[in-house]
């Protein structure tokens, strides 16, 4: 694998006279430019070293250097001292970006996996997710939704689980995942989530993203190895025939003026809940409803 990374400027310059500082990554002849959200005057930037300068060496100064330096100082703070401070801050951020890029490359090399540009971009943008399960969970939801692997509704549900996990522990390093984690998380949910089936969904979602992490070659102990996730049956009971008749009467009242026949397009409610051939009739009412109770119109 051929890999290189360097810092350069995006040219031409912007209207304010500065140029955007960006990181250039090349992997197997594929090129990616990553904007570092920094800008600097082109004539105060060292292309060979990829760093910002607060001043030029005397031998490199053009005839109008004093005017250029004064303009740059005014743009970034007003004095040569403040210009030097800004250059130092920019160079620190440049160094951090380079260090992060090189770490991603080293991690892939040590994993003995093939690093592609897409994999590099993902790991560079989500470097925290390689060590922290909460960060991984969040980044993976976004990635799966962007790729169309999960729907908007699933994305919303998974973020609800992530919020519950983050409320339990804001940071969950992968190397802290033990069999005690699932039990501790379950005790937290029992104190804060009343519905058994909601707790079941929270555990199911966490296990889904732990499985995703395994597929991404992240190493950790399975915290759910000895944990049994429990749910309970839904609290619904079949409707009796007379209850269904009263419900259909109410349905017709809502669908047509009083005394008028139902709209031709209306389908009798019994047909809407007709069971498939060979299957028993199973009209439903919510538990706690009184059998045979009158249904009042609006």
N, C-alpha and C positions, 0 to 999 in steps of 0.2 A: 504494500500500500504506500503510495506517495502522498505525503502530507506536508503542507507548509502554511504558515500564518504570519502576517505582517500588518503593520499599520500604515495607512496612506490617506491622502486627501481626495475628496470627490471634487473633480473639476468639471466645468469652470466654477469660479467663486460665486457666492450669493450676492444679492444686491447690497448687503451691508459691508462687503469687502472681505468677509471671512469664508472659509471653506469647511465643509462638513468633514469631521474625522471619522474614519470607518476602519473596520478590521476586515482584511481579505483572507479568506480561507480557501485553500485548494486541496481537494482530495481526489486523487485519480483523475486529474484533468478537469474536474468539475469545480466551478468557482462560486463562492458565496461571499457577498459583501454585507457585513453587519454594521449598521449605523450605531455609533456609540453615543449619540445625542450630545456631541461636543462640536465646537467650531473654533477655528483659529485663523489668523491671517496667514496666507500662503507664504509670504516672505519671511515669516517668523516660525517656520516649521522645517525641521530637518527630515527630509524624505528618507535618507539612508538609515537613520536611527529610529525614525517613526516617533519623534518626540516634539513637544512644543518648546520654543525658545522665548525667553524674555528679552533677549538682546542678541545681536549678531557679533561675532568676532570682528575686530577692527578691519581686518583685511577683506572681509566679505561685505562691508557696509557700502551701499550705493551713495551717490552724491546727496540725495535728498533724504538720507537716513534720519536725521533729527526730526523732520516733518512726519515721516512714516511712524517713527517711534512715538511721537506725541499723539498722533491720530489713534494708534493702537492703545495707548494708555488711556486716552479719553473714552474709547469704546469699552474698555474692560475695567475701568475704575478710576482713571484720572491721574495716576502717578506711576512712574516706573516700578516702584515698590509693590504696588497693588497688581501691576501687570505680571511681575515675577511670581507673586503669590498665586495668581490664577493659572499661570503656566505650570507651576508645581502641582496644583490640584488636578489639572488635566492629565499630567503625566502619571499621577498616581492611579487615576481611573484607567488610563491606557494600560498600565502595568497589570492591573487587576484583570482586565479583559484578556490579556495575553496569557496570564497565569491560569485563568479558568479554561481557556481553549487548550492549553497544553496538558492540563490535568485530564480533560475529557479524552484526549488522544492517548495518554498513558493508561488510563483506566481500560480503554478498549484493547490496547495492546496486551495488557496483563490478563484480560479475560479470554484471550486467544479467540476472540470472535472477529468477524469481518466488520470493519467500520465503514459505512457509506456516508455520503454527505448528509442525507436525510437523518440518519441516526445521530450524526454529530450535531446537527442543528437542534434536534430534539433534546439531547443531553445538555447542550450548552444553555439552552433557554430554560431548562428545568433541572439544573444541577443539584438543587436541594433534594429533589425527589429520589436521588440515588441512595440517600442515607435516611431520610425521614418518610415514614409511611403516610403521614397526613399530607405532606407536600406531594408525594407520589399519587395519592388518591385524587387530590384536586386536579393535578395536571393530566391524569389519565382520563378523568371524566371529560375534560375539555377536549382532549385529543380524540376520544371515541365519538363524541358528539360531532366534532368538526368533520370526521371521516364518514359520518352517517351510520355508524355502528349502533348508536342508541338514539331513540326519539327524544323530542323536547320534553315529553312527560317523564321518561326514564331519567333524563338528565336532571330534572327538577327533583325527582325522588332520591337519586343518588347524592345530590347536594344536601338534601335533608339529612341523610345518613352521615355524610361528611361533617355537617354542622354538629351532630350529636357526638361524633367521635372527637372532634376538636374541643367540644365543651368538656368531654371526659378528660382528654389530655391534648394540649395544644401541639405538642411535639411527641412523636412516637418513633424513635430511632429503630431501624430494622433489627439492630443487634439487641434490642431490649424485648423483642417479641418472644415470649415464653408461653407455656401452657396456662400460666396464671393470668395472662392478659385477657383471654376470653371470659374467664370467670369474673375478673374485676370489672370488665366492661358490662357484663350482664348485671352485676349488682348495681352498677350506676344506672343502667336502664330501668331496672325494677323500681328504683327510687324516683325516677323522673318521667317514666313513660308507663301509663296505666294499662294500655291495651297490649295483651300478650302477642297478638299477631303483628302489631307494629314493631315490637321488640324482635320478633322473628325476622321481619324484613330488614331491620338494621343489621342483624348478624349475617343474614344472607348477602347483603350488599358488601359488607366488609370482607367476607370470604371470596366474593367475586373479584375484588381488587387485589386481594392477596394472591389469588390464582394468576391474575394478570402480571403481578410482580414476579412470580415464579417463571412465567413464560419469558419475561424480560431478563432472566438469568440473575436476578437479585437473590442473595443468599440470606436465609433466616429460618428459624425453627417455626414449624406450623403451630400457631397458638390455638387452633381449633381441633387439634388432633384428638383430644379426649373430651371435647365439649359436645353435648347433644342439644341442638337447637329445638325448642319446643313451640308449638302453636296450639290452637284450639279450634273446634268446629265453629262455623258461623252461627250466630244466634237468630236463626229464622225457622219458622214452622210453616207447614202447608196451610193454605187457605181452604176452608170448607166451601162446598158448592154454594150455599146460601150467602156466604160472605162475598164470594166472587160475583154473584148476581147483583148484590147491592153496590159493589164497586163498579160494575158495568153500568148500572143505572146512573151513578154519579158521573161516569165518563161520558155518557150520552147527554146528560144535562149540561155539562161543560162544553160539549161540541156543537150544540144546536139551541136556538131560542126555545123558550118554554112552550111546549105544545106543538112544536114543529117536528117533522120527521128528521132523523139523523141525516147528515150530509151523505150523498151517494158514495163519496170517497171514503167514508168511515168504515173501518173494519171492526166487526164485533170483537169485544175484548177477549171473549172465550177463544176466538180463532187465533188471537195474538199469542195466547199462552197454551195453545193446543199442543200436547206432547207428541213426539214422534211416534209413528205406528209401532205397537209392541211395547211401548214404555208407559208406566202408570201415570195417571193424572197427578200433577204436583204443583197446584197453586200455592202461593206463599204469602204469609203475613209475618210481620215482625213480631218477635217474642214480646209478650206483654200486652198485645192487643186483645180485646175481649171478643170471643167468638160470638157472632150474631149481632154485634153492636150496630146500631143504626149509623149510616153514613149520611151526614148532613151536607146539603149543597151550600154554595157560597151565599 
